[in-house]
Amino acid sequence: MLALIVIVVIAGGVALLTTASPSKRPSVAGIQGVASTKYAGSLASPPAPEFPLSLRNYKGERVSIAQYKGKAVLVTFLYTHCPDICPIIASNLAVALNMMGPAKAAKVQVIAVSVDPRGDTPTAVASFLARHDMTGRMQYLVGSAKELGAVWKTWGVGAEQDAQQPQLVDHTGLVYGISAAGKVTTLYSASFTPQEIVHDAPLLASS
């Protein structure tokens, strides 16, 4: 995966991680991201019910997306040893939650699904979450190659070991925005900005 250029901007005392190019309209699992007058991110077209998702987190606890009905849920696919996109996604989500403040952030649940069943050990995940200020704020789901592969397929995510650099994983980098009613409502490319999430999360939580 190509590394992105990162610019750190200080706005109101908060460090914002942004990419050098504007966010592109993502497309995944038969859903196309289109421009919206309501959402800062891309509107999912056609809208669809949330896909099944039930795995154990890095602590061994069973987590299902269904348990977060009533909240805005942001679902992404990461791995802890990723050198480029994954740290940016995690850090930008953390910045967005900080910008929202406790009351609004409490209505948002972030879920990350591993794309590296071998490398995403409990120790590696705990360290990754701590580095990106997401401990207790992100459910990081892991599993066997078979378990995770089934989830990747259901969510339209590609993930495979890099042929030339086996320690790396080539994978789809995006964030799904799920409404409180359990609908895939928005899509965000890996180059999303925290401001997009800050704007959209309350709308997702109320719909």
C-alpha positions as CSV (number, residue, x, y, z in Angstrom):
1,M,0.0,0.0,0.0
2,L,1.3,3.4,-0.8
3,A,2.1,5.7,2.1
4,L,0.1,8.8,2.4
5,I,1.6,12.3,3.1
6,V,0.5,13.4,6.5
7,I,0.1,17.0,7.5
8,V,-0.4,17.9,11.2
9,V,-2.6,21.0,11.6
10,I,-3.3,22.6,15.0
11,A,-6.8,23.9,15.3
12,G,-8.3,24.9,18.6
13,G,-5.5,23.0,20.4
14,V,-6.3,19.7,18.6
15,A,-3.9,18.0,16.3
16,L,-5.7,17.0,13.1
17,L,-4.2,14.4,10.8
18,T,-5.1,15.0,7.2
19,T,-3.9,13.6,3.9
20,A,-2.6,15.7,1.1
21,S,-5.3,14.8,-1.4
22,P,-9.1,15.3,-0.9
23,S,-11.3,12.4,0.1
24,K,-12.4,10.2,-2.8
25,R,-15.8,8.6,-3.2
26,P,-15.4,5.0,-2.0
27,S,-17.3,2.0,-3.4
28,V,-17.6,-1.3,-1.7
29,A,-19.8,-4.4,-1.4
30,G,-22.1,-3.2,-4.2
31,I,-22.6,0.2,-2.5
32,Q,-21.4,3.3,-4.1
33,G,-20.5,6.5,-2.2
34,V,-22.2,9.5,-3.7
35,A,-22.2,13.2,-2.9
36,S,-24.7,14.3,-0.2
37,T,-26.2,17.6,0.9
38,K,-26.7,16.1,4.4
39,Y,-23.5,14.3,5.2
40,A,-19.9,15.4,5.0
41,G,-18.9,11.9,4.0
42,S,-20.2,10.0,1.0
43,L,-23.8,8.8,1.1
44,A,-24.2,5.0,0.7
45,S,-26.2,4.3,-2.4
46,P,-28.2,2.2,-2.2
47,P,-28.6,2.2,1.6
48,A,-28.4,-1.3,3.0
49,P,-28.9,-3.0,6.4
50,E,-25.7,-3.4,8.4
51,F,-23.9,-6.6,7.5
52,P,-23.5,-9.4,10.1
53,L,-20.5,-9.0,12.4
54,S,-19.9,-11.1,15.5
55,L,-16.3,-11.8,16.6
56,R,-14.2,-11.8,19.8
57,N,-12.2,-8.7,20.7
58,Y,-8.5,-8.9,21.7
59,K,-9.6,-9.6,25.3
60,G,-11.6,-12.6,24.3
61,E,-15.0,-11.0,24.8
62,R,-17.7,-11.7,22.2
63,V,-18.8,-8.5,20.4
64,S,-21.7,-8.2,18.0
65,I,-22.5,-5.1,16.0
66,A,-26.2,-5.7,16.8
67,Q,-25.5,-4.8,20.5
68,Y,-24.8,-1.2,19.4
69,K,-28.2,-0.4,17.9
70,G,-29.2,3.1,19.0
71,K,-25.6,4.4,18.5
72,A,-23.7,5.6,15.4
73,V,-21.3,2.8,14.6
74,L,-18.1,3.3,12.6
75,V,-16.6,0.1,11.2
76,T,-13.1,-0.1,9.7
77,F,-10.6,-2.8,8.9
78,L,-7.0,-2.5,10.2
79,Y,-3.9,-4.3,11.3
80,T,-1.5,-3.3,14.1
81,H,1.8,-3.5,12.1
82,C,0.4,-1.4,9.2
83,P,3.0,1.3,8.3
84,D,0.7,3.8,6.7
85,I,-3.1,3.9,6.3
86,C,-4.2,2.1,9.5
87,P,-2.4,4.5,12.0
88,I,-3.9,7.4,10.1
89,I,-7.4,6.0,10.3
90,A,-7.1,5.2,14.0
91,S,-5.6,8.5,14.9
92,N,-8.2,10.5,12.9
93,L,-11.0,8.6,14.6
94,A,-9.5,9.4,18.0
95,V,-9.2,13.1,17.1
96,A,-12.8,13.1,15.9
97,L,-14.0,11.6,19.2
98,N,-12.0,14.2,21.2
99,M,-13.5,17.0,19.1
100,M,-17.0,15.8,19.7
101,G,-16.7,15.9,23.5
102,P,-17.9,13.2,25.9
103,A,-21.6,13.6,25.4
104,K,-21.6,13.2,21.6
105,A,-18.8,10.6,21.7
106,A,-20.8,8.4,24.0
107,K,-23.3,8.0,21.2
108,V,-20.7,6.6,18.9
109,Q,-19.1,3.1,18.8
110,V,-15.9,2.5,16.8
111,I,-15.3,-1.1,15.6
112,A,-12.1,-2.3,13.9
113,V,-11.8,-5.7,12.4
114,S,-8.4,-7.2,12.0
115,V,-7.0,-8.0,8.5
116,D,-4.0,-9.8,10.0
117,P,-5.0,-12.9,12.0
118,R,-1.4,-13.9,12.5
119,G,0.1,-10.6,13.6
120,D,-2.8,-9.0,15.6
121,T,-2.1,-10.7,18.9
122,P,-3.7,-9.4,22.1
123,T,-0.4,-7.7,23.1
124,A,0.0,-6.1,19.6
125,V,-3.6,-4.8,19.7
126,A,-3.4,-3.4,23.2
127,S,-0.2,-1.5,22.2
128,F,-1.8,-0.2,19.0
129,L,-4.9,1.1,20.8
130,A,-2.7,2.8,23.5
131,R,-0.5,4.5,20.9
132,H,-3.5,5.9,19.1
133,D,-5.6,6.9,22.2
134,M,-8.3,4.4,21.4
135,T,-8.1,2.1,24.5
136,G,-11.6,1.6,25.7
137,R,-12.9,3.6,22.7
138,M,-12.5,1.1,19.9
139,Q,-13.6,-2.5,19.8
140,Y,-10.8,-4.3,18.0
141,L,-12.0,-7.6,16.8
142,V,-9.7,-10.6,16.0
143,G,-10.1,-14.2,15.0
144,S,-8.8,-17.1,12.9
145,A,-8.1,-16.7,9.2
146,K,-11.4,-18.5,8.5
147,E,-13.5,-16.4,10.9
148,L,-12.0,-13.1,9.7
149,G,-12.1,-14.1,6.0
150,A,-15.9,-14.7,6.2
151,V,-16.3,-11.2,7.7
152,W,-14.1,-9.6,5.0
153,K,-16.2,-11.3,2.3
154,T,-19.5,-10.2,3.8
155,W,-18.3,-6.6,4.2
156,G,-16.7,-6.5,0.7
157,V,-13.2,-6.0,2.0
158,G,-10.1,-7.3,0.3
159,A,-7.2,-8.5,2.5
160,E,-4.2,-10.5,1.5
161,Q,-0.6,-10.8,2.5
162,D,1.8,-8.7,0.3
163,A,3.7,-11.1,-2.0
164,Q,7.0,-9.2,-1.8
165,Q,6.8,-8.0,1.8
166,P,5.1,-10.8,3.8
167,Q,5.0,-8.8,6.9
168,L,2.5,-6.3,5.2
169,V,-1.1,-6.8,4.3
170,D,-2.7,-5.3,1.3
171,H,-6.3,-4.4,2.2
172,T,-9.3,-2.1,1.6
173,G,-9.0,1.1,3.6
174,L,-12.3,2.7,4.4
175,V,-14.8,3.4,7.2
176,Y,-18.5,2.4,7.1
177,G,-20.9,4.7,8.9
178,I,-23.8,2.8,10.4
179,S,-26.9,4.6,11.6
180,A,-28.6,4.0,15.0
181,A,-31.3,2.0,13.2
182,G,-28.6,-0.3,11.8
183,K,-28.4,0.9,8.2
184,V,-25.2,1.4,6.2
185,T,-25.6,5.1,5.6
186,T,-22.2,6.7,4.9
187,L,-18.8,5.6,3.5
188,Y,-15.5,7.3,4.2
189,S,-12.3,6.7,2.3
190,A,-9.0,6.3,4.2
191,S,-8.3,10.0,3.5
192,F,-11.4,11.1,5.5
193,T,-10.9,14.1,7.9
194,P,-11.9,14.1,11.6
195,Q,-14.3,17.0,10.8
196,E,-16.3,14.7,8.5
197,I,-16.9,12.3,11.4
198,V,-17.6,15.1,13.8
199,H,-20.3,16.4,11.5
200,D,-21.8,13.1,10.6
201,A,-21.8,11.0,13.8
202,P,-24.6,12.9,15.5
203,L,-26.7,12.6,12.3
204,L,-26.0,8.8,12.2
205,A,-26.9,8.5,16.0
206,S,-30.2,10.2,15.4
207,S,-31.3,8.2,12.4
